[in-house]
């Protein structure tokens, strides 16, 4: 009975995982769009800081996505 319970849990995780990857991809895309919009609104005088902010946001989300996949 223990083996079938483990198999059922693995099947459930396999069914949920594509949704998790889709969610992570969507969040990265939204962050990229928002960061780019803010970058364009600020103009060239604040371009360096905005690039660091948007790059940090994308890298942070990618790191969170990687850590979630490890679980």
Secondary structure, DSSP 8 states (H G I E B T S, - for coil): -HHHHHHHHHHHHHHHHHHHHHHHHHHHHHHHHHHHHHHHHH-GGGHHHHHHHHHHHHHHHHHHHHHHHH-
